[in-house]
Each structure stands twice: as structure tokens, then as C-alpha cells.
Amino acid sequence: MAANPPAKPHARLEKWIWILIYGGLFAIILGIVTGRTEEALGWAMAVPGAALVVVGVALIYVRSRLPDKKDSP
């Protein structure tokens, strides 16, 4: 019995895109809040968070360039 192909072939990538974006935004906010009392720790939290957001946005661009299986003959 063959397994059915997933309805969305890039579902895992899309899931990771949004995890990176929302996780990065959360880390930025925590860095801003923490930076009010401990400036170095705040920067240490906010900068990696910003990097995660950038990676997530870059993956949105990559996903837009991937061919869909249903579009090709």
C-alpha cells in the first residue's frame, strides 16, 4: 500500500519559516526588555533574534522560487 504524497510538498519548510520569524521576533522583544537592566545581555538576545528573522525572510524568498510539483507536467 503506497503512501499518499503530502498535499503541500513544502509544508515542512513553511513551518520552519514561521517558527524562525516568530521566534526571532520574540527574542528581539525579550532583548529589548532585558536591555533596560542589563544592556549587554539585551544585545546578546536581540541580535541573534534579528538574525533568525532575516533567515526566515530569506527562506520565504527561497520558497517562492521552488517549483511546485503540481505545476510541472
Protein Blocks (a to p, Z undefined) as FASTA:
>chain_A
ZZdddfblklmmmmmmmmmmmmmmmmmmmmmmmmmmmmmlmmmmmmmmmmmmmmmmmmmm
mmmmpccfklpZZ
